[in-house]
Amino acid sequence: MGLGSSHPIPFPGDILEFPLNKYFSHFGIYYGERDGVPYVAHLTCRDSETKLLLFGRALRSEVKLDPVELVGRRYKVRNLLDEVHPPRDFYSLVKPAIDDMIGRDVTFDILFHNSEHQATLFRYGLKKSTQIEKVYAQILPTWKKPFEKKKL
């Protein structure tokens, strides 16, 4: 099932990472199977008109439940925060939260509310994006000197 998965078979509530390119990935929560088909809940744009992000934002986004293979054939199980933050119980907390969010309008924001933020919010109850933190780690040192010299 998942090429390069850290688990051969994901468990409901696991965070799935779908690599898009060498810099960014798309994330979702493994929801389980329906009629033998594995599903993932993920934050995505609603329609083709909103796929072009305006300043890293898409106003017409939503949490969707899609077959894993539709989202991507390659994925990894990425429960990176389990050692620091205990995962919430899938059946009593995560699944009801997903079911409640499906179809609701959500603003996608590349820096503050992307698919990784949404996945960690479901699993741990807090928003975190390690891929954005890596971007910040690269950008902040570059901007630090101009701020210190008051050129910006």
DSSP file with accessible surface (Angstrom, degrees, kcal/mol):
  #  RESIDUE AA STRUCTURE BP1 BP2  ACC     N-H-->O    O-->H-N    N-H-->O    O-->H-N    TCO  KAPPA ALPHA  PHI   PSI    X-CA   Y-CA   Z-CA
    1    1 A M              0   0  109      0, 0.0     2,-0.7     0, 0.0     8,-0.1   0.000 360.0 360.0 360.0 -76.4    0.0    0.0    0.0
    2    2 A G    >   -     0   0   12      6,-0.7     3,-1.9     5,-0.2     2,-0.2  -0.719 360.0-136.1 -96.0 113.2    2.2    3.0    1.0
    3    3 A L  B 3  S+a   74   0A 117     70,-0.8    72,-0.5    -2,-0.7    -1,-0.0  -0.438  91.7   4.2 -63.4 123.3    5.5    3.2   -0.8
    4    4 A G  T 3  S+     0   0   59     -2,-0.2    -1,-0.3     1,-0.2    73,-0.1   0.735  92.8 164.9  74.2  22.5    8.2    4.0    1.8
    5    5 A S    <   -     0   0   27     -3,-1.9    -1,-0.2    71,-0.2    71,-0.1  -0.397  43.3-141.2 -71.6 147.6    5.7    3.9    4.7
    6    6 A S  S    S+     0   0   82     71,-0.2    -1,-0.1     1,-0.2     3,-0.1   0.698  99.1  37.4 -79.0 -18.8    7.1    3.7    8.2
    7    7 A H  S    S-     0   0   71      1,-0.1    -1,-0.2    -5,-0.0    -5,-0.2  -0.995  81.0-138.7-124.2 136.6    4.2    1.3    8.9
    8    8 A P  S    S+     0   0  111      0, 0.0    -6,-0.7     0, 0.0    -1,-0.1   0.906  97.8  24.6 -61.7 -36.2    3.1   -1.2    6.2
    9    9 A I  S    S-     0   0  110     -8,-0.1     2,-0.0    -3,-0.1    68,-0.0  -0.988  87.6-131.9-129.6 124.1   -0.6   -0.5    7.0
   10   10 A P        -     0   0    3      0, 0.0     6,-0.0     0, 0.0     3,-0.0  -0.357  16.8-134.7 -71.4 156.7   -1.6    2.8    8.6
   11   11 A F    >   -     0   0  124      1,-0.1     3,-2.6    21,-0.0    19,-0.2  -0.830  37.7 -83.4-106.7 149.3   -3.9    2.8   11.6
   12   12 A P  T 3  S+     0   0   42      0, 0.0    19,-0.2     0, 0.0    78,-0.2  -0.265 119.7  28.5 -53.2 130.8   -6.9    5.2   12.0
   13   13 A G  T 3  S+     0   0    3     17,-3.1    18,-0.1     1,-0.4    75,-0.1   0.214  87.4 133.2  99.5 -13.0   -5.6    8.5   13.2
   14   14 A D    <   -     0   0   10     -3,-2.6    16,-3.3    16,-0.2     2,-0.5  -0.426  59.8-120.0 -67.7 145.9   -2.2    8.2   11.7
   15   15 A I  E     -B   29   0B   5     14,-0.2    63,-3.2    -3,-0.1     2,-0.5  -0.766  26.7-155.2 -85.9 127.2   -0.8   11.2    9.9
   16   16 A L  E     -BC  28  77B   0     12,-3.0    12,-1.9    -2,-0.5     2,-0.5  -0.901   1.3-155.4-104.6 132.7   -0.1   10.4    6.2
   17   17 A E  E     -BC  27  76B  23     59,-3.0    59,-1.9    -2,-0.5    10,-0.2  -0.943   4.2-166.5-108.7 124.6    2.5   12.5    4.3
   18   18 A F  E     -B   26   0B   5      8,-3.6     8,-2.8    -2,-0.5    57,-0.2  -0.917  21.7-135.1-109.4 102.9    2.1   12.6    0.5
   19   19 A P  E     +B   25   0B  39      0, 0.0     6,-0.2     0, 0.0    55,-0.1  -0.372  25.7 177.6 -62.7 131.6    5.4   14.1   -1.0
   20   20 A L        -     0   0  117      4,-2.1     2,-0.2     1,-0.4     5,-0.2   0.784  66.1 -28.3 -98.6 -43.2    4.6   16.7   -3.7
   21   21 A N  S    S-     0   0   91      3,-1.9    -1,-0.4     0, 0.0     0, 0.0  -0.849  83.4 -71.0-155.5-168.1    8.2   17.7   -4.5
   22   22 A K  S    S+     0   0  176     -2,-0.2     3,-0.1     1,-0.2     0, 0.0   0.654 128.8  36.7 -75.2  -8.8   11.5   17.9   -2.7
   23   23 A Y  S    S+     0   0  161      1,-0.2     2,-0.3     0, 0.0    -1,-0.2   0.783 115.8  35.4-107.4 -39.1   10.3   20.9   -0.6
   24   24 A F        -     0   0   67    108,-0.0    -4,-2.1     2,-0.0    -3,-1.9  -0.904  53.1-170.7-128.2 154.5    6.7   20.3    0.3
   25   25 A S  E     -B   19   0B  14     -2,-0.3     2,-0.4    -6,-0.2    91,-0.2  -0.888  22.6-124.8-132.4 162.6    4.2   17.6    1.1
   26   26 A H  E     -B   18   0B  32     -8,-2.8    -8,-3.6    -2,-0.3     2,-0.3  -0.866  30.3-157.2-106.8 144.3    0.5   17.2    1.5
   27   27 A F  E     +B   17   0B   6     -2,-0.4    16,-0.5   -10,-0.2     2,-0.3  -0.899  18.5 158.6-126.0 153.2   -0.8   15.8    4.8
   28   28 A G  E     -BD  16  42B   1    -12,-1.9   -12,-3.0    -2,-0.3     2,-0.5  -0.945  38.5-102.1-156.6 176.3   -4.0   14.0    5.9
   29   29 A I  E     -BD  15  41B   1     12,-2.9    12,-2.9    -2,-0.3     2,-0.4  -0.933  34.8-119.7-109.8 127.2   -5.3   11.7    8.7
   30   30 A Y  E     - D   0  40B   9    -16,-3.3   -17,-3.1    -2,-0.5    10,-0.2  -0.510  30.0-174.9 -66.6 123.6   -5.9    8.1    7.9
   31   31 A Y  E     -     0   0B  17      8,-2.6     2,-0.2    -2,-0.4     9,-0.2   0.688  35.6-114.3 -95.6 -23.8   -9.6    7.6    8.5
   32   32 A G  E     - D   0  39B  10      7,-1.1     7,-2.8   -21,-0.1    -1,-0.3  -0.706  44.5 -45.0 115.3-171.1   -9.9    3.8    8.0
   33   33 A E  E     - D   0  38B 120      5,-0.2     2,-0.4    -2,-0.2    -3,-0.0  -0.754  33.8-168.5-104.9 148.1  -11.6    1.7    5.4
   34   34 A R  E >  S- D   0  37B 121      3,-2.2     3,-1.9    -2,-0.3    -2,-0.0  -0.989  85.3 -15.5-128.8 120.0  -15.1    1.9    3.8
   35   35 A D  T 3  S-     0   0  172     -2,-0.4    -1,-0.1     1,-0.3    -2,-0.0   0.872 130.7 -53.1  51.9  39.4  -16.1   -1.2    1.8
   36   36 A G  T 3  S+     0   0   54      1,-0.2    -1,-0.3     0, 0.0    -3,-0.0   0.491 113.9 118.5  80.4   2.0  -12.4   -2.2    1.7
   37   37 A V  E <   -D   34   0B  58     -3,-1.9    -3,-2.2    31,-0.0     2,-0.2  -0.900  63.1-130.5-104.5 123.2  -11.2    1.1    0.4
   38   38 A P  E     -D   33   0B  21      0, 0.0    30,-2.6     0, 0.0    31,-0.4  -0.538  27.0-160.2 -74.2 136.9   -8.7    3.1    2.6
   39   39 A Y  E     -DE  32  67B  50     -7,-2.8    -8,-2.6    28,-0.3    -7,-1.1  -0.856  10.8-160.3-119.7 152.6   -9.7    6.8    3.2
   40   40 A V  E     -DE  30  66B   0     26,-3.0    26,-2.5    -2,-0.3     2,-0.5  -0.985  13.0-142.1-130.0 138.3   -7.8    9.9    4.2
   41   41 A A  E     +DE  29  65B   1    -12,-2.9   -12,-2.9    -2,-0.4     2,-0.3  -0.892  36.8 161.8 -96.7 128.7   -9.2   13.1    5.6
   42   42 A H  E     -DE  28  64B  10     22,-2.4    22,-3.0    -2,-0.5     2,-0.5  -0.991  43.6-110.2-150.3 153.6   -7.3   16.1    4.3
   43   43 A L  E     + E   0  63B   1    -16,-0.5     2,-0.3    -2,-0.3    20,-0.2  -0.748  52.3 154.2 -84.5 124.7   -7.5   19.9    3.9
   44   44 A T  E     - E   0  62B  28     18,-2.8    18,-2.8    -2,-0.5     2,-0.1  -0.962  47.5 -84.8-148.8 162.6   -7.9   20.8    0.2
   45   45 A C  E     - E   0  61B  22     -2,-0.3    16,-0.3    16,-0.2     6,-0.1  -0.413  35.2-133.1 -68.5 148.6   -9.2   23.4   -2.1
   46   46 A R  S    S-     0   0   63     14,-3.0     2,-0.3     1,-0.1    15,-0.1   0.876  75.0  -4.5 -73.2 -42.6  -12.9   23.1   -3.0
   47   47 A D  S >  S-     0   0   43     13,-0.4     3,-1.3     1,-0.0     4,-0.4  -0.920  78.8 -89.3-148.3 174.9  -12.7   23.6   -6.8
   48   48 A S  G >  S+     0   0   88     -2,-0.3     3,-1.1     1,-0.3     4,-0.3   0.797 116.5  63.4 -63.0 -29.4  -10.4   24.3   -9.6
   49   49 A E  G 3  S+     0   0  143      1,-0.2     3,-0.4     2,-0.1    -1,-0.3   0.798 104.1  47.9 -66.7 -25.5  -10.9   28.1   -9.4
   50   50 A T  G <  S+     0   0   19     -3,-1.3    -1,-0.2     1,-0.2    -2,-0.2   0.436  83.4  91.1 -96.9   2.8   -9.4   28.2   -5.9
   51   51 A K  S <  S+     0   0  134     -3,-1.1     2,-0.9    -4,-0.4    -1,-0.2   0.775  70.4  80.2 -70.2 -23.4   -6.3   26.1   -6.7
   52   52 A L  S    S-     0   0  157     -3,-0.4     2,-0.3    -4,-0.3    -1,-0.1  -0.753  84.3-142.4 -82.9 109.7   -4.4   29.3   -7.5
   53   53 A L        -     0   0   72     -2,-0.9     2,-0.7     5,-0.1     3,-0.2  -0.549   1.4-141.3 -77.6 137.1   -3.5   30.6   -4.1
   54   54 A L  B >  S-F   57   0B 122      3,-2.4     3,-1.2    -2,-0.3    -1,-0.0  -0.879  84.6 -24.1 -98.4 109.7   -3.5   34.3   -3.5
   55   55 A F  T 3  S-     0   0  191     -2,-0.7    -1,-0.2     1,-0.3     3,-0.1   0.873 128.3 -50.3  54.0  39.7   -0.6   35.2   -1.3
   56   56 A G  T 3  S+     0   0   16      1,-0.2    54,-3.1    -3,-0.2     2,-0.4   0.655 118.4 110.3  77.4  15.4   -0.5   31.7    0.0
   57   57 A R  E <   -FG  54 109B 119     -3,-1.2    -3,-2.4    52,-0.2     2,-0.4  -0.938  43.6-173.4-125.8 147.4   -4.2   31.6    0.9
   58   58 A A  E     - G   0 108B   5     50,-2.1    50,-2.6    -2,-0.4     3,-0.3  -0.967   6.4-166.7-135.1 116.9   -7.3   29.9   -0.6
   59   59 A L  E    S+     0   0B 119     -2,-0.4     2,-1.0     1,-0.2    47,-0.1   0.799  80.4  61.1 -75.8 -29.0  -10.6   31.0    0.9
   60   60 A R  E    S+     0   0B 111     45,-0.1   -14,-3.0   -10,-0.1   -13,-0.4  -0.590  75.8 127.5-101.8  73.4  -12.7   28.2   -0.5
   61   61 A S  E     +EG  45 106B   0     45,-1.3    45,-2.5    -2,-1.0     2,-0.3  -0.789  29.9 178.3-119.4 165.8  -11.0   25.2    1.1
   62   62 A E  E     -E   44   0B  31    -18,-2.8   -18,-2.8    -2,-0.3     2,-0.5  -0.983  37.0 -98.2-159.1 163.1  -12.5   22.3    3.1
   63   63 A V  E     -Eh  43 102B   0     38,-0.7    40,-1.6    41,-0.4     2,-0.3  -0.812  48.4-172.1 -86.4 125.5  -11.7   19.1    4.9
   64   64 A K  E     -E   42   0B  67    -22,-3.0   -22,-2.4    -2,-0.5     2,-0.6  -0.872  24.9-137.8-119.6 156.0  -12.5   16.2    2.5
   65   65 A L  E     +E   41   0B  28     -2,-0.3   -24,-0.2   -24,-0.2    -2,-0.0  -0.965  38.6 162.2-112.2 111.5  -12.6   12.5    2.9
   66   66 A D  E     -E   40   0B  23    -26,-2.5   -26,-3.0    -2,-0.6     5,-0.1  -0.940  46.6 -89.9-129.1 154.6  -11.1   10.8   -0.2
   67   67 A P  E >>  -E   39   0B  36      0, 0.0     4,-1.4     0, 0.0     3,-1.0  -0.369  39.7-122.5 -58.9 141.0   -9.7    7.4   -1.0
   68   68 A V  H 3> S+     0   0    3    -30,-2.6     4,-2.4     1,-0.3     3,-0.5   0.907 111.6  56.0 -53.5 -44.2   -5.9    7.3   -0.2
   69   69 A E  H 34 S+     0   0  103    -31,-0.4    -1,-0.3     1,-0.2     4,-0.1   0.787 102.8  55.9 -63.7 -26.4   -5.1    6.4   -3.8
   70   70 A L  H <4 S+     0   0  124     -3,-1.0    -1,-0.2     1,-0.2    -2,-0.2   0.872 110.3  44.6 -72.4 -35.3   -6.9    9.5   -5.1
   71   71 A V  H  < S-     0   0   35     -4,-1.4     2,-0.2    -3,-0.5    -2,-0.2   0.886 135.2 -39.9 -76.2 -39.0   -4.7   11.7   -2.9
   72   72 A G     <  -     0   0   18     -4,-2.4    -1,-0.3    -5,-0.2    -2,-0.1  -0.809  33.3-137.9 175.1 144.8   -1.5   10.0   -3.8
   73   73 A R  S    S+     0   0  183     -2,-0.2   -70,-0.8    -3,-0.1     2,-0.5   0.749  94.3  59.8 -82.1 -26.1    0.0    6.5   -4.4
   74   74 A R  B     +a    3   0A 139    -72,-0.2     2,-0.3   -55,-0.1   -72,-0.1  -0.905  67.9 141.2-105.6 129.8    3.2    7.3   -2.4
   75   75 A Y        -     0   0    3    -72,-0.5     2,-0.3    -2,-0.5   -57,-0.2  -0.980  33.3-145.0-156.6 165.6    2.9    8.2    1.2
   76   76 A K  E     -C   17   0B  78    -59,-1.9   -59,-3.0    -2,-0.3     2,-0.6  -0.965  27.7-115.8-129.9 149.8    4.6    7.8    4.6
   77   77 A V  E     -C   16   0B   5     -2,-0.3     2,-0.2   -61,-0.2   -61,-0.2  -0.779  37.0-176.5 -82.0 122.7    3.1    7.5    8.1
   78   78 A R        +     0   0   70    -63,-3.2     2,-1.5    -2,-0.6     3,-0.2  -0.558  22.7 155.4-128.4  69.5    4.5   10.6    9.8
   79   79 A N    >   +     0   0   25     -2,-0.2     3,-1.4     1,-0.2     4,-0.2  -0.444  18.8 156.8 -89.0  61.6    3.4   10.7   13.5
   80   80 A L  T 3   +     0   0   88     -2,-1.5     3,-0.3     1,-0.3    -1,-0.2   0.700  63.4  51.0 -66.7 -22.8    6.4   12.9   14.3
   81   81 A L  T >> S+     0   0   20     -3,-0.2     4,-3.7     1,-0.2     3,-1.1   0.404  75.1 103.8 -98.7   4.8    5.1   14.5   17.4
   82   82 A D  T <4 S+     0   0   56     -3,-1.4    -1,-0.2     1,-0.3    -2,-0.1   0.827  80.4  52.2 -57.6 -34.2    4.0   11.3   19.3
   83   83 A E  T 34 S+     0   0  196     -3,-0.3    -1,-0.3    -4,-0.2    -2,-0.1   0.773 121.4  31.6 -73.7 -24.9    7.0   11.5   21.6
   84   84 A V  T <4 S+     0   0  107     -3,-1.1    -2,-0.2     1,-0.3    -1,-0.2   0.800 129.1  30.1 -99.6 -39.5    6.3   15.1   22.6
   85   85 A H  S  < S-     0   0   60     -4,-3.7    -1,-0.3     3,-0.0     3,-0.1  -0.984  82.2-126.7-126.0 121.4    2.5   15.2   22.4
   86   86 A P        -     0   0  105      0, 0.0    -3,-0.1     0, 0.0     2,-0.1  -0.419  33.0-112.2 -66.3 136.1    0.3   12.1   23.0
   87   87 A P        -     0   0   54      0, 0.0    37,-0.2     0, 0.0     2,-0.1  -0.404  31.2-114.8 -67.4 146.9   -2.1   11.5   20.1
   88   88 A R        -     0   0   82     35,-3.4     2,-0.2    34,-0.1    37,-0.1  -0.464  41.5 -86.3 -77.9 154.8   -5.8   11.9   20.9
   89   89 A D     >> -     0   0   88      1,-0.1     5,-2.0    -2,-0.1     4,-1.9  -0.428  35.9-146.7 -64.0 128.0   -8.1    8.9   20.8
   90   90 A F  I  4>S+     0   0   14      3,-0.2     5,-3.6   -78,-0.2    -1,-0.1   0.938  90.4  42.2 -64.2 -50.7   -9.3    8.4   17.2
   91   91 A Y  I  45S+     0   0  154      1,-0.2    -1,-0.2     3,-0.2    -2,-0.1   0.855 122.7  35.4 -73.8 -32.6  -12.8    7.1   17.9
   92   92 A S  I  45S+     0   0   74      3,-0.1    -1,-0.2     4,-0.1    -2,-0.2   0.774 137.5   7.2 -92.6 -24.8  -13.8    9.4   20.7
   93   93 A L  I  X5S+     0   0   84     -4,-1.9     4,-1.6     3,-0.1    -3,-0.2   0.752 125.4  44.1-122.2 -51.1  -12.1   12.7   19.6
   94   94 A V  I  ><S+     0   0    1     -5,-2.0     4,-2.7     2,-0.2     5,-0.2   0.961 112.7  47.8 -71.5 -51.3  -10.4   12.7   16.1
   95   95 A K  H  ><S+     0   0   67     -5,-3.6     4,-3.0     1,-0.2     5,-0.2   0.932 113.5  47.6 -59.4 -47.0  -13.1   10.9   14.1
   96   96 A P  H  > S+     0   0   61      0, 0.0     4,-2.2     0, 0.0    -1,-0.2   0.896 112.0  51.4 -61.3 -35.8  -16.0   13.1   15.4
   97   97 A A  H  X S+     0   0   27     -4,-1.6     4,-1.6     2,-0.2    -2,-0.2   0.915 112.4  45.9 -65.4 -41.8  -13.8   16.2   14.8
   98   98 A I  H  X S+     0   0    0     -4,-2.7     4,-1.7     2,-0.2     3,-0.3   0.953 112.1  50.4 -63.4 -50.2  -13.2   15.1   11.2
   99   99 A D  H  < S+     0   0   64     -4,-3.0    -2,-0.2     1,-0.2    -1,-0.2   0.880 111.2  50.0 -57.0 -37.1  -16.9   14.2   10.6
  100  100 A D  H  < S+     0   0   91     -4,-2.2    -1,-0.2    -5,-0.2    -2,-0.2   0.830 112.8  46.6 -69.7 -32.3  -17.8   17.7   12.0
  101  101 A M  H >< S+     0   0   38     -4,-1.6     3,-2.1    -3,-0.3   -38,-0.7   0.700  81.1 114.6 -85.3 -21.1  -15.3   19.5    9.7
  102  102 A I  B 3< S+h   63   0B  64     -4,-1.7   -38,-0.2     1,-0.3     3,-0.1  -0.308  89.7   5.3 -58.7 125.2  -16.2   17.7    6.4
  103  103 A G  T 3  S+     0   0   35    -40,-1.6    -1,-0.3     1,-0.3     2,-0.2   0.291  97.6 128.3  86.4  -8.2  -17.7   20.1    3.9
  104  104 A R    <   -     0   0  122     -3,-2.1   -41,-0.4   -41,-0.2    -1,-0.3  -0.523  68.7-101.8 -79.3 149.5  -17.2   23.3    6.1
  105  105 A D        +     0   0  110     -2,-0.2     2,-0.4   -43,-0.1   -43,-0.2  -0.514  46.0 176.2 -68.1 130.0  -15.5   26.3    4.7
  106  106 A V  E     -G   61   0B  17    -45,-2.5   -45,-1.3    -2,-0.2     2,-0.6  -0.998  29.1-127.9-134.7 135.5  -11.9   26.5    5.9
  107  107 A T  E     -     0   0B  60     -2,-0.4     2,-0.4   -47,-0.1   -48,-0.2  -0.773  21.6-146.8 -85.5 119.4   -9.3   29.2    4.9
  108  108 A F  E     +G   58   0B  25    -50,-2.6   -50,-2.1    -2,-0.6     2,-0.4  -0.727  19.7 179.4 -82.6 131.7   -6.1   27.5    3.7
  109  109 A D  E  >  -GI  57 113B  16      4,-2.1     4,-2.7    -2,-0.4   -52,-0.2  -0.966  25.6-145.8-136.6 119.3   -3.0   29.5    4.6
  110  110 A I  T  4 S+     0   0   56    -54,-3.1     4,-0.2    -2,-0.4    -1,-0.1   0.833  99.7  34.3 -55.6 -34.5    0.4   28.2    3.6
  111  111 A L  T  4 S+     0   0   64    -55,-0.2    -1,-0.2     2,-0.1     3,-0.1   0.814 133.3  21.0 -90.9 -32.3    2.0   29.7    6.7
  112  112 A F  T  4 S+     0   0  123      1,-0.1    -2,-0.2    16,-0.0    -1,-0.1   0.614 132.1  19.4-119.0 -16.9   -0.6   29.4    9.3
  113  113 A H  B  < S+I  109   0B  26     -4,-2.7    -4,-2.1     4,-0.0    -1,-0.1  -0.429  74.9 143.0-156.2  75.0   -3.2   26.7    8.3
  114  114 A N     >  -     0   0    3     -4,-0.2     4,-2.3    -6,-0.2     5,-0.2  -0.379  68.8 -82.4-101.9-172.9   -2.0   24.3    5.7
  115  115 A S  H  > S+     0   0    6      1,-0.2     4,-2.3     2,-0.2     5,-0.1   0.839 129.9  52.1 -64.9 -30.9   -2.8   20.5    5.4
  116  116 A E  H  > S+     0   0    9      2,-0.2     4,-2.6   -91,-0.2    12,-0.3   0.915 108.4  50.8 -70.6 -41.4    0.0   19.7    7.9
  117  117 A H  H  > S+     0   0   16      1,-0.2     4,-2.2     2,-0.2    -2,-0.2   0.928 112.4  47.7 -57.0 -45.4   -1.4   22.1   10.5
  118  118 A Q  H  X S+     0   0    6     -4,-2.3     4,-2.3     2,-0.2    -2,-0.2   0.918 111.3  49.9 -64.8 -42.6   -4.9   20.6   10.0
  119  119 A A  H  X S+     0   0    3     -4,-2.3     4,-2.6     1,-0.2     5,-0.2   0.924 113.2  45.1 -63.6 -44.2   -3.6   17.0   10.4
  120  120 A T  H  X>S+     0   0    6     -4,-2.6     4,-3.0     8,-0.3     6,-1.0   0.864 109.8  56.6 -69.5 -31.8   -1.7   17.8   13.6
  121  121 A L  H  X5S+     0   0   56     -4,-2.2     4,-1.3    -5,-0.3    -2,-0.2   0.933 111.4  43.2 -63.1 -43.3   -4.7   19.7   14.9
  122  122 A F  H  <5S+     0   0    7     -4,-2.3    -2,-0.2     2,-0.2    -1,-0.2   0.960 122.0  37.9 -64.0 -51.1   -6.8   16.5   14.4
  123  123 A R  H  <5S+     0   0   20     -4,-2.6   -35,-3.4    -5,-0.2    -2,-0.2   0.901 135.6  15.1 -71.5 -43.6   -4.2   14.1   15.9
  124  124 A Y  H  <5S-     0   0   16     -4,-3.0    -3,-0.2     2,-0.3    -1,-0.2   0.533  95.8-115.6-111.2 -13.9   -2.7   16.1   18.7
  125  125 A G  S  <<S+     0   0   38     -4,-1.3     2,-0.3    -5,-0.8    -4,-0.2   0.638  87.5  88.5  82.9  13.5   -5.1   19.0   19.3
  126  126 A L  S    S-     0   0   52     -6,-1.0     2,-0.5    -9,-0.1    -2,-0.3  -0.993  76.5-119.1-143.6 149.0   -2.5   21.6   18.2
  127  127 A K        +     0   0  100     -2,-0.3     2,-0.3    -6,-0.1   -10,-0.2  -0.777  42.6 153.8 -91.2 126.9   -1.4   23.1   14.9
  128  128 A K        -     0   0   60     -2,-0.5     2,-0.4   -12,-0.3    -8,-0.3  -0.982  23.3-169.6-151.8 140.4    2.2   22.5   13.9
  129  129 A S     >  -     0   0    3     -2,-0.3     4,-2.0     1,-0.1     5,-0.1  -0.891   3.6-175.0-134.2 103.5    3.9   22.4   10.5
  130  130 A T  H  > S+     0   0   29     -2,-0.4     4,-1.9     1,-0.2     5,-0.1   0.849  87.2  57.2 -66.5 -32.4    7.5   21.1   10.5
  131  131 A Q  H  > S+     0   0   21      1,-0.2     4,-1.4     2,-0.2    -1,-0.2   0.897 108.9  45.3 -68.0 -35.6    7.8   21.9    6.8
  132  132 A I  H  > S+     0   0    6      2,-0.2     4,-2.8     1,-0.2    -1,-0.2   0.885 108.5  56.9 -73.1 -35.9    7.0   25.6    7.4
  133  133 A E  H  X S+     0   0   88     -4,-2.0     4,-2.2     1,-0.2    -2,-0.2   0.887 105.2  52.3 -61.1 -36.0    9.3   25.7   10.4
  134  134 A K  H  X S+     0   0  136     -4,-1.9     4,-1.2     2,-0.2    -1,-0.2   0.889 108.9  49.9 -65.7 -38.5   12.1   24.5    8.0
  135  135 A V  H >X S+     0   0   44     -4,-1.4     4,-2.4     1,-0.2     3,-0.5   0.942 110.4  49.6 -64.0 -47.5   11.3   27.4    5.7
  136  136 A Y  H 3X S+     0   0   78     -4,-2.8     4,-2.9     1,-0.2    -2,-0.2   0.897 105.7  57.4 -57.1 -41.5   11.3   29.9    8.6
  137  137 A A  H 3< S+     0   0   60     -4,-2.2    -1,-0.2     1,-0.2    -2,-0.2   0.836 111.9  42.3 -61.2 -30.2   14.7   28.5    9.7
  138  138 A Q  H <X S+     0   0  147     -4,-1.2     4,-0.6    -3,-0.5    -1,-0.2   0.861 120.0  41.3 -81.7 -38.0   16.1   29.3    6.2
  139  139 A I  H >X S+     0   0   72     -4,-2.4     4,-1.7     2,-0.1     3,-0.5   0.908 103.5  63.4 -79.7 -44.1   14.4   32.8    5.9
  140  140 A L  H 3X S+     0   0  105     -4,-2.9     4,-1.6     1,-0.2     3,-0.2   0.883 100.3  50.7 -56.9 -44.8   14.9   34.2    9.3
  141  141 A P  H 3> S+     0   0   82      0, 0.0     4,-0.8     0, 0.0    -1,-0.2   0.891 109.5  53.4 -61.1 -33.5   18.7   34.4    9.4
  142  142 A T  H << S+     0   0  101     -4,-0.6    -2,-0.2    -3,-0.5    -3,-0.1   0.870 114.8  40.0 -66.2 -36.9   18.6   36.2    6.0
  143  143 A W  H  X S+     0   0  125     -4,-1.7     4,-1.7    -3,-0.2    -1,-0.2   0.630  97.5  80.0 -86.9 -16.4   16.2   38.8    7.3
  144  144 A K  H  X S+     0   0  126     -4,-1.6     4,-2.4    -5,-0.2     5,-0.2   0.938  90.3  49.7 -61.4 -47.6   17.9   39.2   10.7
  145  145 A K  H  X S+     0   0  137     -4,-0.8     4,-2.4     1,-0.2    -1,-0.2   0.929 109.2  49.8 -62.7 -47.3   20.7   41.5    9.6
  146  146 A P  H  4>S+     0   0   39      0, 0.0     5,-3.0     0, 0.0     6,-0.7   0.901 112.7  49.0 -60.0 -36.1   18.6   44.0    7.7
  147  147 A F  H ><5S+     0   0  118     -4,-1.7     3,-1.1     3,-0.2    -2,-0.2   0.912 110.6  49.8 -66.1 -43.0   16.3   44.3   10.7
  148  148 A E  H 3<5S+     0   0  124     -4,-2.4    -1,-0.2     1,-0.3    -3,-0.2   0.877 113.9  45.1 -63.3 -35.6   19.2   44.8   13.1
  149  149 A K  T 3<5S-     0   0  140     -4,-2.4    -1,-0.3    -5,-0.2    -2,-0.2   0.398 112.8-123.3 -86.6   1.5   20.6   47.5   10.8
  150  150 A K  T < 5S+     0   0  180     -3,-1.1    -3,-0.2    -4,-0.2    -2,-0.1   0.839  72.1 131.3  59.2  38.1   17.1   49.0   10.5
  151  151 A K      <       0   0  161     -5,-3.0    -4,-0.2    -6,-0.2    -1,-0.1   0.492 360.0 360.0 -94.1  -6.7   17.1   48.7    6.7
  152  152 A L              0   0  115     -6,-0.7    -2,-0.0    -9,-0.1    -9,-0.0  -0.932 360.0 360.0-122.8 360.0   13.7   47.1    6.7
